[in-house]
Amino acid sequence: MPDPALVVMAAGVGSRYGGLKQIEPIGPSGEITLDYSIYDARQAGFGKIIFVINKDIERAFRERIDRTIGKFCETAYVYQELDDLPGGFDVPQERQKPWGTAHAVLSCKNLINRPFAVINADDIYGQTAFQALGKYLQQAKDRKNRYNFCMVAYDLRNTLTEHGHVARGVCSVDQDGYLITIRERTRIKKFNGNVKYTENGETWINIPGDSQVSMNMWGFTPVMFAELEERFAHFLAENRESILSAEYFLPDVVNQLLEENKTTVKVLRTRERWFGVTYQEDKIRVKNAVQELIQQGVYPKILWE
């Protein structure tokens, strides 16, 4: 089988961060978070890298990627366009934000014909996470009656920031390590060593720190594109009343496929610590974590030589 491809979702602008965090330097030689993820992905056997971007960030993003990653990897770019819609649907004049992660992946449908992974552009996922994902996708084949997908799950406590709340997909997993369902919790926060979430902004509920959560690190076979395309039209039709803010999320599509018994999703649990820059204050922590990994020999001091 060909080497799996990697889809990098890089179209968003972090509202809580207040800038283009995808190209914010955090390494000793000016490396960005994406440099470390692509380095790990290449070590794990991934081939072509597809970046999903929007035109507002294209110039700055491509200039940064082409002078480092682009010299060592086969890369391609695709736009996540607001007007990339099925027939019969138009973009509301007031709509500004992208359509969501499922739409971002759908944008790559004409570029991929092999198993592929999906990640965020602004997260450092860890070497063993990519190794597990790459190994699984190298052998991934759909069965006659089920698609064969996978995801990497992190312990919740390893994915939190000290500087505010985060959104995480909390997973229910069966005894054989397959995903039962995934539920998005949009406000999870640390409180004096405890972890809690809220649905209404007022009542906070305890959640175990070892809960398995998704960080948008998925593995799919190419059949996912047909499912995403068909379901996007249904999403638009069902959300006409909230179309200015509704988002087409990847975990929601996975949940639908699970409910319809059309797929299995193998959960690849990792003990890696996730590093990401959700808030400006996170940057120092991520820089220190990268420096520690360099001292341990996980990464070279100059990543692309």
Residue pairs with C-beta under 8 A, 6 or more apart in sequence:
1 114
1 115
1 138
1 139
2 47
2 114
3 45
3 46
3 47
3 48
3 114
3 138
4 45
4 46
4 47
4 114
4 115
4 116
4 117
4 134
4 137
4 138
4 140
4 219
5 46
5 47
5 48
5 49
5 50
5 111
5 112
5 114
5 115
5 116
5 117
6 38
6 41
6 46
6 47
6 48
6 49
6 50
6 116
6 117
6 118
6 119
7 50
7 52
7 104
7 105
7 108
7 112
7 116
7 117
7 118
7 119
8 34
8 37
8 38
8 49
8 50
8 51
8 52
8 119
8 120
8 121
9 52
9 101
9 104
9 105
9 118
9 119
9 120
9 121
9 216
10 22
10 34
10 51
10 52
10 53
10 57
10 61
10 121
10 122
11 52
11 53
11 54
11 57
11 79
11 80
11 98
11 104
12 98
13 19
13 20
13 56
13 57
14 20
14 21
14 122
14 277
14 278
16 164
16 278
16 279
17 277
17 278
17 279
17 280
18 280
20 57
20 60
20 61
21 33
21 122
21 277
22 32
22 33
22 34
22 57
22 61
22 121
22 122
23 32
23 34
23 60
23 61
23 64
24 32
24 33
24 277
24 283
25 31
25 32
26 32
26 33
26 277
26 283
26 286
26 287
26 290
27 35
27 36
27 287
27 290
27 303
28 290
28 291
28 294
28 301
28 302
29 301
29 302
29 303
31 68
31 290
31 303
32 64
33 121
33 122
33 123
33 124
33 275
33 276
33 277
33 286
34 65
34 69
34 121
34 122
35 68
35 69
35 303
35 304
36 124
36 290
36 299
36 303
37 119
37 123
37 124
37 125
37 130
38 49
38 69
38 73
39 299
39 303
39 304
40 125
40 126
40 127
40 129
40 130
41 49
41 117
41 119
41 130
41 134
42 72
42 73
43 127
43 130
43 131
44 127
44 130
44 131
44 133
44 134
44 135
45 134
45 135
45 138
46 117
46 130
46 134
47 74
48 73
48 74
48 75
48 76
48 111
48 112
49 69
49 73
49 74
49 75
49 76
50 75
50 76
50 77
50 78
50 108
50 111
50 112
51 61
51 65
51 75
51 76
51 77
51 78
51 121
52 78
52 79
52 80
52 104
52 105
52 107
52 108
53 61
53 62
53 77
53 78
53 79
53 80
54 79
54 80
54 81
54 98
55 79
58 77
58 79
62 77
65 75
66 75
68 303
68 304
69 75
69 304
71 304
72 304
76 111
78 107
78 108
78 111
79 107
80 98
80 99
80 103
80 104
80 107
81 107
82 91
82 95
82 98
82 99
83 91
84 103
84 107
85 91
85 232
85 236
86 229
86 232
86 233
86 236
88 233
89 233
89 236
92 243
92 244
94 244
95 243
95 244
97 245
97 247
98 104
98 247
99 232
99 247
99 248
100 247
100 248
100 249
100 250
101 118
101 216
101 247
101 248
101 249
101 250
101 251
102 228
102 231
102 232
102 235
102 248
102 249
102 250
102 252
102 253
103 228
103 232
103 248
105 118
105 220
105 224
105 225
105 228
105 250
106 225
106 228
106 229
106 232
108 116
108 225
109 225
109 228
109 229
112 222
112 225
113 222
114 222
115 137
115 138
115 140
115 219
115 220
115 221
115 222
116 137
116 219
116 220
116 222
117 133
117 134
117 137
117 217
117 218
117 219
117 220
118 216
118 217
118 218
118 219
118 220
118 250
119 125
119 216
119 217
120 215
120 216
120 276
122 276
122 277
123 215
123 216
123 274
123 275
123 276
124 274
124 275
124 276
124 286
124 289
124 290
125 152
125 215
125 217
125 272
125 274
126 270
126 272
126 273
126 274
127 272
127 298
128 270
128 271
128 272
129 152
129 154
129 217
129 268
129 270
129 272
132 152
132 268
132 270
133 150
133 152
133 217
133 219
133 268
136 150
136 219
136 266
136 268
137 150
137 219
140 148
140 149
140 150
140 219
140 221
141 148
141 221
142 148
142 221
142 223
146 261
146 262
146 263
146 264
147 220
147 221
147 223
147 224
147 257
147 262
147 263
147 264
148 221
148 263
148 264
148 266
149 218
149 219
149 220
149 221
149 224
149 254
149 257
149 263
149 264
149 265
149 266
150 218
150 219
150 265
150 266
150 267
150 268
151 171
151 179
151 214
151 217
151 218
151 219
151 254
151 265
151 266
151 267
151 268
152 214
152 215
152 217
152 218
152 268
152 269
152 270
153 171
153 173
153 212
153 213
153 214
153 267
153 268
153 269
153 270
154 212
154 213
154 214
154 215
154 270
154 272
154 274
155 209
155 210
155 211
155 212
155 213
155 271
156 168
156 170
156 188
156 195
156 207
156 208
156 209
156 210
156 211
156 212
156 213
157 195
157 209
157 210
158 271
158 272
158 273
158 274
159 166
159 168
159 213
159 215
159 273
159 274
160 166
160 188
160 189
160 190
160 195
161 276
161 278
161 279
161 281
161 282
161 285
162 190
162 281
162 285
163 278
163 279
163 281
163 282
164 189
164 278
164 279
165 187
165 188
165 189
166 188
166 189
166 278
167 184
167 185
167 186
167 187
167 188
168 184
168 185
168 188
168 213
168 214
168 215
169 182
169 183
169 184
169 185
169 213
169 214
169 216
169 251
170 182
170 183
170 184
170 185
170 207
170 211
170 212
170 213
171 179
171 180
171 181
171 182
171 211
171 212
171 213
171 214
171 267
172 179
172 180
172 181
172 182
172 183
173 179
173 180
173 212
173 267
174 180
177 266
177 267
177 269
178 264
178 265
178 266
178 267
179 254
179 258
179 264
179 265
179 266
179 267
180 258
181 255
181 258
182 214
182 251
182 254
182 255
184 249
184 251
185 197
185 207
187 197
187 198
187 199
187 201
188 195
188 196
188 197
188 207
189 195
189 196
189 197
189 198
189 204
191 204
194 206
195 206
195 207
195 208
195 209
196 204
196 205
196 206
196 207
197 204
197 205
197 207
198 204
198 205
199 205
212 267
212 269
214 251
215 274
216 250
218 250
218 254
227 253
227 257
227 262
228 253
231 253
231 256
232 248
235 246
235 248
236 243
239 246
254 263
254 265
257 263
258 265
273 289
275 285
275 286
275 289
275 290
276 282
276 286
277 283
277 286
290 299
293 299
294 300
294 301
